[in-house]
Each structure stands twice: as structure tokens, then as C-alpha cells.
């Protein structure tokens, strides 16, 4: 197994459809500009209530392998 070096960044995804959708939105967007995504960790979950509408935000730490 080769040794790898990773960089990690924090991003926040959001969605009115739930936590899973907020995570998926964040990872999909990160995948548009970052290569070699290997892992993610949920750092924070929060939400907002506005006029009976729930909106979810999930902050992720994502790791990607440096080339």
C-alpha cells in the first residue's frame, strides 16, 4: 500500500429536503472542482425554521488525496 498525503477542507451543504440531501449537495459540488475525494466527516448539523419551512445545513470536513 502506498503512502498518501491528504488535504482537508470544510464545506457546508444545505437543503430544505433533509440532512442526507444537504450532504449530497455538498459532496456533489465539491466533486466538480476537487479530485481524489476519499472521505468526509460530518462536523455540524443545524437548521432554520422560517414560516413553517425547515431548512437543513450540514458542515462537512472532506479529505482529498494530493497528487
Phi, psi and omega in degrees: 000133180281152173281141179235153173242135183241151169245143177235146178223158175253136176224160179233124175257154179221156178190144172279354185269352177133175184295314182300319180293323177296319177297312181300319179299317181295314181292321178298315181293317179298323180293344178287333185237344181250142177253162174061037175296129183240330184204162171215157179225131176282121183262323185204144173233131177214168180210168178230145175243117180226114179050051178065018176249126177269139177227126186256141174231132179233122177266130182241145165260123180244145180243137176226145183285130176281142180278000000 
